[in-house]
């Protein structure tokens, strides 16, 4: 699988052929990043992604050496020159190794795999993984942990791994945010225990608008049997119900989950329409 899947990518101020893509900018040194979904040529919630990018820089002690306008222009250029209508883009600022390494700024198209209609309808199976990301609130590439979990998912045939921290609390998915439904209330672990996901932000907002009881509070693994339903949120998956965790089944058609799926879809559509009207 190639990291850069378009024809051309942006690298430190200029466009280059993807055959020249520097994998070292992804796999070596420390890199902060964002993955943005493009829908009908519109980079979805770009402003939110840039806000989180700068937040990651601040809490990790890194200065992002580009303005929002410069990053936005680079994203739009990659979309335009690759003719991207639907897909995912990745923004990376790689700070290399040591304090004197030059910063590398890249924007490029990456492979995407969106859930199927069947997965949205029937939910997806998950496993539990006892581990947590260092500095969960920062969006930093952790290649070792990601590879370990990916291999576990391949071997089990499951869709996602739900992380359990050292205190026994369910925190987030390996590449998603996690929500649980218990006794008519939505629960989700709070920041800084988890990455402040963009889709998560809009689901929290939607719960408040719809009057759905919400608690930003982590649930213990041992309390899973008292959980009625679970769902995941993320850039590539939107709002996705869970059908099974390990060998325990959950209701993927729970009314609260379905209401949030529908509401989130409307938020996405309003955002895209507002950008296309400009």
Secondary structure, DSSP 8 states (H G I E B T S, - for coil): --S--SSEEEETTEEEEGGG--THHHHSS-EEEEEEEEETTEETTHHHHHHHHHHHHHHTT----S-HHHHHHHHHHHHHHHT-SEEEEEEEEE--SSSSS--EEEEEEE------HHHHHH-EEEEEEE---TTTTS-B--HHHHHHHHHHHHHHT-SEEEEE-TTSEEEEESSSEEEEEETTEEE---TTSS---HHHHHHHHHHHHHT--EE---EEGGGGGG--EEEEEETTTEEEEEEEETTEE--TT-HHHHHHHHHHHHHHHHHHHHHHT-
